[in-house]
Amino acid sequence: MEGEVGDLFCQGYDRISFPFDTEVGQLVFTFSCFSRDNQHTFHAEGRMIWPAAEILCHFLLRDAGRRMIKGKSILEVGAGQGLCGMLASYWAKSVILSDYDDPSLELLETNVEENFSSDESRSHRPQCQKLIWGNSISMEEIKQLHGPFDTIIGSDIIYYKAAVKPLLQTIRLLLSDDPDAVFILCNQAGRFGNNEDEFLEGLEENHLIKEDIDICSFDKEPNQKTHFFLIRKRQ
């Protein structure tokens, strides 16, 4: 099996760019990653840019979204290739891009290096860190090194039922107790799948509350099959 999995990735990565017009000028992030044609390939999910990441980026560029990242400590969970965290880094105080998958993290490091190599961009460079949701050692390590965080962001990270509650446990531990601290979650309905009950139970168990946001207010091509939540600790 190990050999078969290795063979799947000998085909190489695509080169994909994402331009954003912002108040600081046009920002263009370029990635070596899999195209979405590979979304059903074993363990490829962390090495591609999912649609919800682009939607979350559009939100972060709006006034409401920018207020949640400007001057803040940011953690991107399930970052994959870190598009949202890279964009946020131009306004944030600090950004940590996290994932659990070692091959994804290796590729993420390469993409961060490429996108923050110039003198102008280097000061915004985010850090990469391994984070295993629900693992007390992993969570405490990142909390001691970098947390707690003012804002946590995630896109298309809810799809495995077994990972939903560990994710929300992680949010509870790593999110600041400040009333303004927020977890911004954008997820395609198709990937959200049949996990809604698990998600709602996890929110209740971890004393988290959610606010549903209508993406029509900020997405250029709104997809009604996309969930967008602002999640905070119950005060």
FILO-516926 format. One record per residue: x, y, z of N, C-alpha, C in turn; residue in three letters. Coordinates in steps of 0.02 Angstrom, whole numbers, padded with zeros to 5 digits, always signed. Atoms other than C-alpha are relative to their C-alpha. Example, Ala and Ser with C-alpha at 12.3 -4.5 7.8 and 13.67 -1.06 7.14 Angstrom:
2
+00045-00059+00000+00615-00225+00390+00045+00060+00000ALA -00042-00059-00003+00684-00053+00357-00039+00055+00037SER 
//
This chain:
235
+00042-00061+00000+00000+00000+00000+00043+00063+00000MET -00042-00059-00004+00139+00121+00043+00029+00018-00068GLU -00027-00012+00067+00215+00100-00130-00053+00028-00046GLY +00054-00025+00042+00046+00127-00212-00015+00073+00013GLU +00013-00069-00018+00017+00287-00117+00055+00045-00027VAL -00056-00040+00026+00191+00350-00163-00006+00010-00075GLY +00006-00007+00072+00156+00315-00347-00051+00052-00020ASP +00052-00049+00017+00002+00424-00342+00027+00070-00006LEU -00025-00068-00003+00108+00577-00309+00061+00012-00044PHE -00056-00009+00047+00240+00549-00442-00022+00042-00060CYS +00025-00036+00057+00127+00642-00565+00017+00074+00003GLN -00019-00070-00006+00184+00812-00499-00058+00045+00016GLY +00049-00049-00020+00094+00969-00445-00014+00050-00056TYR +00017-00056+00045+00005+01105-00542+00026+00064+00032ASP -00017-00067-00025+00052+01289-00527-00064+00042-00004ARG +00064-00036-00003-00100+01390-00470+00010+00066+00036ILE -00007-00067-00030-00109+01577-00432-00068+00028+00020SER +00060-00032-00026-00237+01675-00331+00014+00074+00010PHE -00011-00072-00008-00238+01865-00356-00056+00032+00041PRO +00049-00037-00040-00325+01983-00233+00016+00074-00004PHE -00008-00072-00001-00351+02169-00252-00015+00025+00071ASP +00007-00020-00070-00325+02246-00080+00021+00072+00009THR -00020-00068-00015-00295+02413+00004+00075+00010+00000GLU -00073-00005+00003-00109+02374+00005+00027-00019-00069VAL -00019+00018+00068-00108+02337-00181-00020-00071-00016GLY +00018+00068+00020-00131+02176-00277+00048-00051+00032GLN -00040+00054-00028-00072+02022-00184-00014-00062-00041LEU +00007+00061+00040-00040+01866-00287+00037-00056+00035VAL -00030+00058-00032-00008+01698-00204+00001-00057-00050PHE -00009+00054+00049+00061+01558-00311+00020-00064+00036THR -00010+00064-00035+00059+01376-00259+00019-00055-00047PHE -00009+00065+00030+00131+01212-00311-00046-00046+00039SER +00049+00042-00036-00013+01096-00268-00039-00042-00050CYS +00044+00039+00043-00136+00970-00335-00059+00042-00022PHE +00062-00030+00022-00283+01029-00438-00058-00036+00035SER +00058+00031-00033-00458+00991-00374-00022-00064-00034ARG +00014+00065+00032-00466+00848-00498+00024-00058+00042ASP -00029+00053-00043-00367+00753-00367-00034-00005+00068ASN +00030-00005-00066-00490+00784-00226-00018-00067+00031GLN +00017+00066-00027-00533+00599-00210+00062-00045+00006HIS -00062+00038-00006-00350+00544-00211+00018-00008+00074THR -00017+00014-00069-00294+00464-00049+00051+00049+00028PHE -00045-00046-00035-00215+00593+00069+00022+00059-00042HIS -00018-00059+00040-00215+00730-00063-00033+00063+00025ALA +00041-00059-00018-00336+00846+00027+00040+00059+00027GLU -00040-00054-00028-00200+00945+00115+00047+00032-00051GLY -00046-00026+00051-00107+00977-00047-00037+00030-00059ARG +00037-00037+00050-00239+01075-00142-00036+00058+00034MET +00037-00057-00026-00336+01237-00122-00074-00012-00012ILE +00071+00016+00005-00520+01206-00085-00041+00063-00012TRP +00042-00059+00016-00662+01322-00144-00016+00044+00060PRO +00018-00040-00059-00708+01376+00032+00057+00046+00022ALA -00057-00044-00018-00533+01448+00055-00006+00067-00036ALA +00007-00062+00038-00566+01575-00082-00057+00042+00029GLU +00056-00036-00029-00734+01621-00004+00021+00033+00065ILE -00024-00029-00063-00653+01646+00165+00046+00059-00012LEU -00043-00056+00016-00522+01757+00085-00040+00062-00018CYS +00042-00057+00017-00659+01868+00012-00028+00032+00063HIS +00026-00027-00063-00731+01886+00187+00055+00039+00037PHE -00054-00033-00036-00562+01931+00262+00018+00068-00030LEU -00014-00063+00033-00547+02073+00137-00055+00051+00010LEU +00054-00046-00017-00713+02149+00190+00016+00034+00067ARG -00014-00036-00062-00716+02276+00332-00009-00044+00061ASP +00015+00042-00058-00795+02152+00453+00054-00053+00009ALA -00051+00051-00004-00669+02017+00412+00068+00028+00019GLY -00066-00029-00014-00519+02132+00416+00006+00020+00074ARG -00002-00017-00071-00566+02190+00591+00017-00061+00043ARG -00013+00061-00039-00551+02009+00647+00071-00025-00008MET -00069+00022+00009-00373+01992+00584+00051+00056+00011ILE -00048-00055-00004-00294+02166+00593+00029+00006+00070LYS -00034-00005-00063-00164+02169+00730-00011-00060+00046GLY +00019+00058-00041-00222+01997+00790+00051-00057-00008LYS -00037+00064+00006-00134+01832+00826-00048-00050-00032SER +00044+00042+00041-00203+01709+00698+00028-00071-00002ILE -00017+00070+00011-00204+01520+00689-00045-00026-00056LEU +00040+00036+00050-00260+01431+00531+00004-00074+00014GLU +00002+00072-00014-00315+01254+00571-00018-00037-00065VAL +00009+00036+00062-00312+01121+00436+00019+00042-00059GLY -00018-00052+00048-00218+01249+00335+00011-00027-00070ALA -00016+00024+00066-00172+01134+00192+00058+00040-00028GLY -00053-00042+00029-00074+01255+00083-00005+00073+00022GLN -00004-00063-00037-00120+01406+00189-00019+00063-00035GLY +00019-00061+00037-00201+01526+00066-00030+00053+00046LEU +00034-00049-00042-00312+01609+00197+00048+00032+00050CYS -00048-00026-00048-00173+01626+00326+00051+00045-00033GLY -00048-00043+00036-00053+01696+00197-00030+00069-00014MET +00033-00064+00013-00179+01830+00149-00006+00039+00066LEU +00010-00034-00065-00216+01869+00333+00065+00029+00027ALA -00064-00021-00028-00031+01890+00369+00018+00072-00017SER -00015-00069+00018-00029+02059+00283-00033+00051+00046TYR +00032-00045-00049-00138+02132+00421+00010-00023+00072TRP -00003+00029-00067-00112+02016+00569+00065+00017+00036ALA -00061-00006-00040+00012+02031+00711+00045-00060-00011LYS -00038+00062+00011+00064+01850+00686-00048-00052-00028SER +00041+00053+00030+00002+01698+00589+00037-00066+00006VAL -00025+00069-00002+00028+01513+00622-00043-00042-00047ILE +00035+00045+00045-00019+01392+00482+00011-00071+00026LEU -00007+00066-00032-00055+01220+00554-00036-00054-00040SER +00031+00059+00029-00093+01047+00488+00030-00060+00035ASP -00025+00060-00034-00069+00869+00547+00041-00044-00047TYR -00028+00045+00051-00008+00790+00384+00070+00022-00020ASP -00070-00019+00013+00181+00789+00363+00014+00018-00073ASP -00012-00020+00069+00184+00787+00171-00032+00068-00017PRO +00033-00065+00012+00060+00933+00169+00041+00056+00031SER -00040-00051-00034+00167+01028+00294+00065+00014-00038LEU -00061-00009+00039+00323+01000+00189-00013+00043-00061GLU +00018-00039+00059+00237+01068+00034-00020+00071+00021LEU +00019-00066-00026+00164+01211+00138+00062+00043+00012LEU -00062-00036-00013+00339+01262+00194+00030+00026-00066GLU -00027-00020+00065+00394+01266+00012-00040+00058-00029THR +00043-00053+00027+00245+01374-00039+00006+00065+00040ASN -00012-00060-00040+00272+01493+00107+00065+00034-00020VAL -00065-00027+00020+00454+01513+00058-00006+00037-00066GLU +00006-00031+00066+00406+01553-00121-00039+00066+00004GLU +00044-00058-00001+00270+01678-00076+00024+00056+00046ASN -00025-00051-00047+00369+01771+00058+00076+00006-00004PHE -00073-00002+00009+00544+01776-00016+00026+00070-00014SER -00024-00068+00016+00551+01959-00067+00010+00040+00064SER -00012-00043-00058+00613+02094+00051-00065+00030+00025ASP +00063-00032-00018+00440+02174+00048-00046-00047+00037GLU +00048+00047-00029+00345+02016+00094+00027-00038+00060SER -00030+00043-00051+00469+01934+00213-00024+00016+00071ARG +00022-00020-00067+00410+02033+00365-00069-00027+00017SER +00068+00026-00012+00235+01960+00342-00001-00077+00004HIS -00002+00073+00008+00293+01780+00331-00030-00037+00059ARG +00029+00041-00054+00185+01658+00431+00046-00058+00017PRO -00037+00060-00021+00256+01511+00528-00044-00062-00011GLN +00035+00064+00010+00210+01329+00498+00010-00044+00061CYS -00004+00041-00061+00173+01210+00641-00046-00061-00007GLN +00042+00059-00001+00109+01033+00657-00049+00005+00059LYS +00051-00001-00052-00054+01021+00755-00047-00059-00011LEU +00046+00058+00003-00152+00862+00791-00060+00017+00044ILE +00061-00018-00036-00331+00904+00841-00015-00050+00055TRP +00020+00043-00055-00382+00835+01010+00057-00033+00036GLY -00059+00031-00032-00205+00778+01052+00027+00050+00052ASN -00016-00047-00053-00165+00857+01220+00072+00026-00004SER -00070-00021+00005+00024+00860+01193+00009+00050-00056ILE -00006-00044+00058+00010+00938+01020-00034+00067+00013SER +00037-00062-00012-00120+01066+01075+00037+00043+00051MET -00035-00039-00052-00024+01118+01231+00065+00029-00027GLU -00063-00025+00028+00137+01135+01133-00012+00064-00040GLU +00012-00060+00041+00062+01258+01009-00028+00057+00042ILE +00026-00052-00044-00028+01350+01148+00057+00034+00038LYS -00056-00027-00038+00132+01372+01248+00046+00042-00045GLN -00045-00034+00046+00233+01425+01095-00030+00064-00030LEU +00029-00053+00041+00108+01539+01008-00067+00027+00025HIS +00069-00018-00016-00062+01548+01092-00007+00033+00068GLY +00061+00014+00039-00193+01578+01142-00008+00051-00056PRO +00007-00040+00061-00256+01656+00981-00062+00044+00001PHE +00056-00046+00006-00366+01806+00948-00051-00025-00051ASP +00044+00023+00054-00435+01730+00788+00027-00065-00027THR -00017+00063+00032-00435+01553+00719-00042-00004-00064ILE +00036+00006+00064-00482+01521+00538+00007-00071-00027ILE -00001+00066+00030-00525+01363+00443-00048-00003-00059GLY +00042+00007+00060-00596+01317+00272+00000-00071-00025SER +00009+00068+00024-00666+01152+00211+00038-00051+00043ASP -00036+00045-00045-00600+01062+00364-00046-00049+00035ILE +00047+00048-00030-00758+00971+00418-00024-00048-00054ILE +00023+00051+00046-00781+00811+00320+00007-00070+00029TYR -00006+00064-00034-00720+00666+00429-00036+00005+00067TYR +00040-00003-00061-00847+00633+00567+00043-00006+00063LYS -00041+00012-00059-00714+00569+00687+00043+00060+00020ALA -00044-00057-00015-00618+00733+00675-00039+00062+00024ALA +00039-00060-00015-00763+00853+00711+00008+00021+00073VAL -00005-00018-00071-00762+00847+00901+00072+00016+00021LYS -00069-00020-00016-00571+00845+00915+00017+00070-00026PRO -00010-00069+00025-00571+01002+00806-00028+00051+00048LEU +00032-00049-00043-00692+01091+00920+00032+00001+00070LEU -00039+00001-00062-00595+01035+01075+00063+00044-00008GLN -00060-00040+00015-00442+01114+00994-00016+00074+00000THR +00022-00070+00001-00536+01276+00962-00010+00025+00071ILE +00014-00020-00069-00594+01282+01142+00065+00014+00038ARG -00062-00008-00037-00416+01263+01208+00042+00058-00027LEU -00048-00047+00030-00324+01377+01085-00029+00070-00013LEU +00030-00065+00010-00449+01519+01064+00003+00041+00064LEU -00003-00044-00058-00425+01667+01180-00067+00005+00035SER +00062-00010-00038-00553+01698+01318-00031+00069-00011ASP +00027-00066+00014-00576+01875+01256-00067-00006-00036ASP +00066+00005+00032-00759+01904+01207+00001+00012-00075PRO -00005-00013+00071-00703+01965+01035+00037-00055-00038ASP -00036+00055+00034-00600+01808+00999-00050-00042-00039ALA +00048+00034+00044-00677+01711+00856+00034-00054-00042VAL -00020+00052+00047-00660+01553+00753-00043+00009-00062PHE +00036-00012+00063-00707+01590+00572+00005-00064-00041ILE +00002+00065+00034-00762+01431+00482-00042+00006-00063LEU +00035+00002+00064-00810+01416+00299+00006-00071-00027CYS -00001+00070+00019-00859+01245+00235-00053-00014-00054ASN +00049+00022+00050-00941+01175+00078-00049-00048+00031GLN +00051+00044-00028-01104+01090+00119+00014-00073-00018ALA -00014+00069+00022-01050+00938+00019+00052-00034+00043GLY -00052+00028-00043-00896+00915+00128-00022-00002+00073ARG +00029+00001-00067-00993+00958+00285-00038-00066+00010PHE +00031+00066+00003-01092+00804+00237-00051-00014+00054GLY +00047+00021-00052-01183+00712+00374+00027+00014+00070ASN -00033-00013-00064-01082+00791+00514-00034+00053+00042ASN +00031-00056-00035-01205+00924+00571-00016-00018+00073GLU +00016+00019-00069-01265+00828+00725+00063-00003+00043ASP -00064+00004-00035-01085+00793+00776+00027+00070+00014GLU -00023-00069-00005-01042+00976+00746-00038+00037+00055PHE +00041-00035-00051-01187+01042+00852+00014-00027+00070LEU -00017+00030-00065-01149+00919+00992+00068+00025+00024GLU -00068-00023-00018-00965+00970+00988+00000+00072+00023GLY +00005-00069-00022-01011+01153+01002-00026+00003+00072LEU +00031+00000-00067-01120+01119+01154+00049-00027+00052GLU -00047+00031-00047-00991+01007+01238+00058+00045+00017GLU -00058-00043-00010-00856+01138+01218-00019+00072+00016ASN +00025-00066-00021-00964+01287+01269+00016+00053-00053HIS -00010-00045+00056-00953+01366+01097-00068+00017-00030LEU +00062-00020+00033-01090+01463+01008+00017+00024-00070ILE -00013-00018+00069-01106+01495+00822-00050+00052-00024LYS +00041-00048+00035-01173+01636+00716+00005-00016-00074GLU +00001+00014+00072-01226+01596+00538+00005+00065-00039ASP -00010-00059+00041-01167+01722+00407-00022-00014-00072ILE +00023+00006+00069-01249+01749+00237+00058+00021-00046ASP -00058-00016+00042-01106+01739+00111-00019+00044-00059ILE +00020-00045+00055-01209+01837-00017+00024+00071+00011CYS -00020-00068-00016-01151+01993+00074+00072+00015-00019SER -00070-00014+00015-00969+01970+00024+00030-00043-00055PHE -00030+00044+00050-00940+01827-00099-00020+00023-00070ASP +00013-00023+00068-00925+01874-00283-00048-00046-00036LYS +00043+00049+00032-01011+01715-00339-00029-00045+00054GLU +00024+00036-00059-01113+01660-00188-00029-00069-00017PRO +00024+00069+00007-01145+01474-00171-00040-00016+00063ASN +00043+00011-00058-01293+01437-00060+00014-00067+00034GLN -00017+00065-00030-01219+01265-00026+00064+00005+00041LYS -00059-00011-00042-01079+01342+00077-00022+00026+00068THR +00014-00023-00069-01089+01360+00267+00054+00049+00021HIS -00048-00048-00026-01007+01510+00349-00021+00018+00071PHE +00015-00010-00071-00998+01524+00538+00053+00044+00034PHE -00043-00033-00049-00925+01641+00668-00013-00035+00066LEU +00009+00041-00060-00895+01536+00824+00040+00031+00056ILE -00032-00031-00058-00855+01607+00995-00012-00042+00062ARG +00011+00032-00064-00838+01546+01172-00061+00030+00034LYS +00056-00025-00038-00994+01559+01276+00027+00036+00062ARG -00025-00041-00055-00964+01698+01402-00042-00011+00063GLN 
//
